[in-house]
């Protein structure tokens, strides 16, 4: 059984071994520490100066990574906590994303900025956020999220193939979960990967085999997959409501999401705070496509508009939980 963090570590090893142009930068990523979440463990011992621990300056790290990409190399930059990506906002938005088009010709910027995100570990207000929404709508900037369904090596290859800067969000609790393999989630649910040939990484469709038309289709990022699965299980066993899950690897631009025309209802859930969210962007893309078939508005679920407390019982009240998802879908379908 391979945990998500171990799987990502192996993918980075394979990437560096296969491509001598790849560099990895970040705070405390070198051995023996190997990064705050041990995702970079063993890289510096194996690949030497291509893997460098950096000063504590997110703007500087991303700026150097973008500079390497602009000069023809490839860079993977680790932001220790996604919250601190705000300190690199200028480098991402005004340098990396714009550099692909502002020199009179297309210029590839193969840059991946890894952002461990999300709560559930009691790290408090400034180390627990999911700031994906703040980077939506930037031309030339792509947002991805790690999932337990998608191969991390394939995902890294897809991001570099785009030739444009990418943010990869990695839920910190997801690191500890196992990767799903072979199309099997558990005793009830199966999954399949669809799409991906267009460089989006594809979408995981999670379903009950032989279950028929879903009552609701849940669209969630990878970090919310297990909580959405828990809600779907309870809805099926307790309420006799059948849910499918769609878990895209790329969040923005929103990829083609399969099978939604069959859903009686669509619900988009995420861990970011409400207001100006990824969910509203998904709904904006879906409404023109689904308007003739929709029976009710798309349900949008987000974390509460609050800082994230460190106390576990208070943190659970702010962040989205399976019960929140279950209750919202039950009310929408009642």
C-alpha angles and dihedrals in degrees: 000000000000120000119221093247091051091047092052091047090053091048091054091049090051092046094052092044093051099043122041090192093068120103127186120209133179149115114295093346096132123095141298088034096039098194133306091284097029093244091131095045113144096009100107093044089053103036104028119198094009086077112056136177108222140202118275098270118112091189091054094046094051091042091054091045092051090046091053090050092048089052093055102268128107125242137197111193123192119210103199092221123013089230088073093057083088087072089059095045094111094050091048099044104030101032116020100036095041095045092074092069113014100082099072094263136049110280120190115231105189098190128144118189111196116210120188101210146173138051135258095108102080096248095138136225101325100039103042108057131122101214098175094122093063091066099046119117098024109139110239095014119110126198122209132172130207115244134186089240104052124077107244093213092055089047094052090048091050092051094049091046090060089065090215130101115274134193114214113199116203119191109227095218089048088061088072096049126092123254115249114234139179096026093288125119101167141309092307109028134063129183141206132189117233131187121357099136089103093062096262095113090240132254128274113227112202116196147154108257110245090003097130127213112000121238089212136011114212117206111198139157119247096264091060096045097101095046090048089049091051090051092047091051093052092046091053098044099037105028102024089235116143118217132185123200127218114195113182121197092212117056100182132063083032108244127221106284113209131225100010093129088073096055122104088205139009124214124185116198130183143162098236120101118270121270128063091012141165087251093060089051091051090049091049090055095043102046097073090047098044102031096106092052104037116110095187138005119288110266115234120200125186140157116279120276093257144098112269112254122220094223106095097224092050093043090056090055092056100041124066114267132188090256091056091053093045093049094048093050093045091052093046092051097041 
